[in-house]
Each structure stands twice: as C-alpha cells, then as structure tokens.
Amino acid sequence: MFDTGCTACPRLAGYLAECRASHPGYFGRPVPPFGDPAPRLLIVGLAPGYHGANRSGRPFTGDYAGVLLYETLHAYGFAGRPQSVAADDGLVLTGCRITNAVKCCPPENKPDSAEISRCNPFLAGELAALGPGTAILALGQIAHKAVLKALGRRQKEHPFGHGAAFMLPSPARGECGSPAPPLRLFDSYHCSRYNTQTHRLTPAMFRDVFNAIRTYLEGTAPCPSSPSSSPAN
C-alpha cells in the first residue's frame, strides 16, 4: 500500500531529506495519486518534478508539465478547471485519476532502474483496483514500461509509440458475470516543457490521444452484451 513515509530507495530518500531541509515549505515526500477513487481514466506520469509535484504534493501541479495536461483534462470534462496550481486550490477530477510510475522526485528527474522496479508494486496495486474497461494513459516510455511491468505483460509485444494503444486483460469480471471489458493502454509523449516547446508534442497531438480515449470509453459499459473476443492492438 502506498505510503508517503516510504524510504525504500536510499538515494531518493536522501534527496528528499535534503529538499525538506533546504525548502521547508515543499511537500518533499512520495507524492500520492490524485483524483477520482474509481476512475475510468488513469493517467501515469514519470515522477514528481522538483518544483512542481514535489513542492505542491499533487501530481503535475505547480510546474510547466501540468499546463497542457490540466487544460486538456478540463476540455474533455475530466477536470473542474483548466489549471492546477496548489493541492488546496479546490480542483476536482471526475472520472480521472493521476499517478506516477515513481512516487518520489529523483535527481535530474531521472529515476534509475532499481528505483522504478522498487516503486512498481505501488502502481501494480493501483492498476489492480481499476474497474473493467478503464483506460490507462502512459505519458512517456518509462510510464509505459512501468504499466506493462505492473500488469506482467511483455514489453516487446507492446512497443511504446505516441498514439499507440493496446488491449490488456482486466483482472475483474463484469457485473453480469460475463468477461469484463479489457483495460486499454494509450501512449503519449510526456507533456514536459521540452516536448511541448520543441513541438515534439503539440496540443493537437495530445487531443488526438484524448479523442481515442473518449471513443474507447464511450464504447465500454459495465454489462456488455457482446464483449470483444479479439481485441485489436
């Protein structure tokens, strides 16, 4: 179970201890997920930014990486407002939850492979709690790989690519006793300052991914009459 007092990664724990000493007003701990406890869309980022989520205590809040994300969530009806500036600003997410592959802010925003693996059980627990038919949006390749690892899926069978999508088996069953609709993993480039300012990721590209997510969610239901037997990648 997720714990804001986790110190399992010595390098990250030491880095956050230094942060709390030098920036007493910063959250400076593992950042918990934010949003609807029973989402239809789970967004998985990389890790908290030093002056963003690590400061505010909320994913993608208080730095540039959250600008495009929250604007888009608001445009698609998932967020009550287009900006997320502080953990106590009253923003509410509906049908959406945001988390990170690594819950602690890493030096230079680069967690190492051992830290990603050590944090993966937290993500696995979040994924196991998702309802059937949930969409998962991975922001960047590290988040994509973390989701697959948490679900026990083979990386080479699910290559990352902006706009890619993959059906993944749901661990649950439908309320009508039929096989539950699968989860669907959607990929996007990360909405970082670098990616958006270099136009590797444009607002139109991001909206294309959300259009695909919306189409998927509109086509799933708690009690499907004819669940797909051969989901497409």
NORHUPE-V686311 format. One record per pair of residues at least 4 apart in sequence whose ideal C-beta (glycine too) atoms are under 7 Angstrom apart, sorted by sequence separation. I is the first residue (numbers start at 1). J is the second residue. If there is no record, write none. Layout:
BEGIN
i | j
I | J
I | J
END
This chain:
BEGIN
i | j
9 | 13
10 | 14
11 | 15
12 | 16
13 | 17
14 | 18
15 | 19
16 | 20
17 | 21
18 | 22
19 | 23
20 | 24
27 | 31
35 | 39
48 | 52
49 | 53
50 | 54
51 | 55
52 | 56
66 | 70
67 | 71
68 | 72
69 | 73
70 | 74
71 | 75
72 | 76
85 | 89
93 | 97
102 | 106
106 | 110
111 | 115
113 | 117
114 | 118
115 | 119
116 | 120
119 | 123
120 | 124
121 | 125
122 | 126
123 | 127
124 | 128
125 | 129
130 | 134
139 | 143
140 | 144
141 | 145
142 | 146
143 | 147
144 | 148
145 | 149
146 | 150
147 | 151
160 | 164
173 | 177
174 | 178
191 | 195
192 | 196
193 | 197
194 | 198
201 | 205
203 | 207
204 | 208
206 | 210
207 | 211
208 | 212
209 | 213
210 | 214
211 | 215
212 | 216
213 | 217
214 | 218
215 | 219
216 | 220
23 | 28
48 | 53
49 | 54
53 | 58
56 | 61
60 | 65
61 | 66
73 | 78
74 | 79
84 | 89
106 | 111
111 | 116
138 | 143
148 | 153
153 | 158
174 | 179
190 | 195
191 | 196
195 | 200
196 | 201
201 | 206
7 | 13
20 | 26
48 | 54
53 | 59
56 | 62
60 | 66
73 | 79
138 | 144
173 | 179
174 | 180
189 | 195
195 | 201
19 | 26
53 | 60
55 | 62
74 | 81
84 | 91
148 | 155
173 | 180
20 | 28
52 | 60
53 | 61
74 | 82
158 | 166
172 | 180
19 | 28
52 | 61
60 | 69
70 | 79
102 | 111
106 | 115
138 | 147
52 | 62
60 | 70
81 | 91
145 | 155
148 | 158
170 | 180
191 | 201
48 | 59
51 | 62
52 | 63
71 | 82
80 | 91
136 | 147
170 | 181
189 | 200
16 | 28
51 | 63
70 | 82
79 | 91
80 | 92
170 | 182
189 | 201
16 | 29
52 | 65
70 | 83
102 | 115
169 | 182
170 | 183
45 | 59
49 | 63
52 | 66
70 | 84
79 | 93
102 | 116
168 | 182
45 | 60
78 | 93
101 | 116
153 | 168
167 | 182
168 | 183
191 | 206
49 | 65
78 | 94
103 | 119
144 | 160
168 | 184
31 | 48
78 | 95
102 | 119
151 | 168
167 | 184
168 | 185
66 | 84
78 | 96
101 | 119
188 | 206
103 | 122
141 | 160
165 | 184
166 | 185
73 | 93
127 | 147
165 | 185
165 | 186
188 | 209
31 | 53
101 | 123
31 | 54
61 | 84
62 | 85
73 | 96
123 | 146
127 | 150
164 | 187
186 | 209
6 | 30
34 | 58
60 | 84
61 | 85
62 | 86
99 | 123
127 | 151
163 | 187
4 | 29
34 | 59
61 | 86
162 | 187
4 | 30
28 | 54
31 | 57
33 | 59
58 | 84
61 | 87
116 | 142
120 | 146
124 | 150
161 | 187
162 | 188
186 | 212
27 | 54
99 | 126
123 | 150
160 | 187
162 | 189
186 | 213
4 | 32
26 | 54
27 | 55
31 | 59
26 | 55
27 | 56
58 | 87
120 | 149
2 | 32
27 | 57
56 | 86
57 | 87
116 | 146
120 | 150
56 | 87
184 | 216
19 | 54
41 | 78
60 | 98
132 | 170
147 | 185
59 | 98
181 | 220
59 | 99
132 | 172
59 | 100
101 | 142
131 | 172
101 | 143
132 | 174
128 | 171
144 | 187
162 | 205
181 | 224
101 | 146
163 | 208
163 | 209
178 | 224
181 | 227
136 | 183
138 | 185
165 | 212
175 | 222
176 | 223
132 | 180
133 | 181
174 | 222
175 | 223
179 | 227
132 | 181
134 | 183
135 | 184
136 | 185
137 | 186
138 | 187
139 | 188
140 | 189
174 | 223
178 | 227
182 | 231
136 | 186
140 | 190
174 | 224
54 | 105
135 | 186
137 | 188
139 | 190
48 | 100
139 | 191
43 | 96
45 | 98
47 | 100
130 | 183
41 | 95
46 | 100
47 | 101
40 | 95
41 | 96
42 | 97
43 | 98
44 | 99
45 | 100
46 | 101
47 | 102
50 | 105
39 | 95
44 | 100
46 | 102
48 | 104
49 | 105
36 | 93
39 | 96
42 | 99
44 | 101
47 | 104
48 | 105
35 | 93
36 | 94
39 | 97
47 | 105
34 | 93
36 | 95
47 | 106
36 | 96
49 | 109
35 | 96
36 | 97
35 | 97
47 | 109
34 | 97
35 | 98
33 | 97
34 | 98
47 | 111
167 | 231
33 | 98
167 | 232
33 | 99
167 | 233
166 | 233
31 | 100
31 | 103
30 | 103
30 | 104
137 | 213
135 | 213
135 | 216
135 | 217
42 | 126
133 | 220
16 | 104
42 | 130
16 | 105
12 | 104
15 | 107
42 | 134
44 | 136
33 | 126
38 | 131
44 | 137
46 | 139
12 | 106
40 | 134
41 | 135
42 | 136
43 | 137
44 | 138
45 | 139
46 | 140
9 | 104
39 | 134
40 | 135
44 | 139
41 | 137
43 | 139
46 | 142
46 | 143
45 | 143
44 | 143
2 | 103
44 | 146
12 | 115
44 | 147
9 | 115
9 | 118
8 | 118
2 | 122
69 | 191
68 | 191
1 | 125
65 | 191
65 | 192
65 | 193
68 | 196
64 | 193
72 | 206
76 | 210
68 | 203
72 | 207
68 | 206
72 | 210
76 | 214
46 | 190
41 | 213
40 | 217
END
